[in-house]
Amino acid sequence: MKKTLSVLIILIFISNDIIAQQTPGDVQKEAITLLGGTAHIGNGKIIKNSVIVLENGVIKACVDATTSKIPYKGNIINIKGQHVYPGFIAANTSLGLVEVDAVRASDDQREIGNNNPNINSLIAYNAESKVVESMRPNGVLIAQISPQGGRISGTSSIVQLDAWNWEDAVIKTNDGIHLNWPNSFSRGRWWLGESRGYKQNPKYNSDIEKLSDYFKESVAYLSSNKETINLAYESMNGLFDNSQTLYIHVDDEKGIVDAVNFSKNFNIKNTVIIGGYQAHLISDFLVQNNIPVLIQHTHSLPNFEDEDYNSTYLNPKKLIDAGVLVGIHTGSASNFQTRNLPFYAGQVAAQGLDKEIALQLITSNTAKILRIDKTLGTLEAGKNATLFVSKGDALDMKSNQLTSAYISGRKVSLETHQTELWKRYSEKYKLSNIDE
């Protein structure tokens, strides 16, 4: 009896693991032809009647069916009346690093210490996260996994969101180092009886000096004989040889200017502003210095009482109109909210930005900023076959209903914990027409 009970308990645990772990899609073996859909290329162009051929994980063709005659290959899928998009790219996320915010053991996005350029967020990435799998039904198929905390948080990496483990998931390892710029202004601490208004940070200049000293020490170490290995200084080399990007998290106007000038002083060629709440006030400066901005997600309230209520919706368009390369990041939101990425872009479109340009905020623009645009971000021949098909407008919360998704030509599952619950309770309450 005891033996039988033990076996049953083991089987229960095994079955639970099987349910929890979703099997990644199989490697593409047969060519796929998507026929008749409206292709949103991701570079501002649309093909209303498209033929898209996927073969060996690569887009072999994406052409207009009315003007181009190409042979259909493999499994021919009629998607007439539907829309095709490149996989959305979520920049600066904690996906796979945090499962439940309130459970400390599932939170691995921060490292102790202040300067940690040697910390690699990728090795903490949980490919089996239920939060990660919930991204795919909204078209979010690629993500930049970024560390948080301290002055220099560590390095980010770029992954695809259908994998057994972080080794299988990785697209680009250690793409850049994340720096949290000192705040030039701070809000009063009400719990100490201080006014809640903003005031100048008295430690701002000294914080920058400390940061400058750290960079100088890194340069000195890298040019030395290196008799003793310093992993932190060693990890800074990618910034100076231009193999990595310096991602500077900063929001205020003065801070952005100081951060860009700081980067220039150390001859760092690849610099990106993350946050950029007041970046639109100095757009000319950013254009002159060729600085892209990963702006905060749009579903948020203004930071200041005297600002337009719609300011967070309007700021991306202001930057784009000024000529700044702009993408949207979700690091300032909870990790599960990353699935709303297409609707953040849709909100910008609702404020007057052309919808195909708004699409670029989460596809080609982000790919350029992350320096993965040679293989991802658009539906073009020669690029990685990472894309999805939707019944309607992917930037609209109501009509974005995916029918299929592919990562490197692999058809990936759109089932999640949420869809399982939806089906369960739809059946219970007979809500079969809930999507109509």
Order of alpha helices (4+ residues) and beta strands (2+ residues): alpha-beta-beta-beta-beta-beta-beta-beta-beta-alpha-beta-beta-alpha-beta-beta-beta-alpha-alpha-alpha-beta-alpha-beta-alpha-beta-alpha-beta-alpha-alpha-alpha-beta-beta-beta-alpha
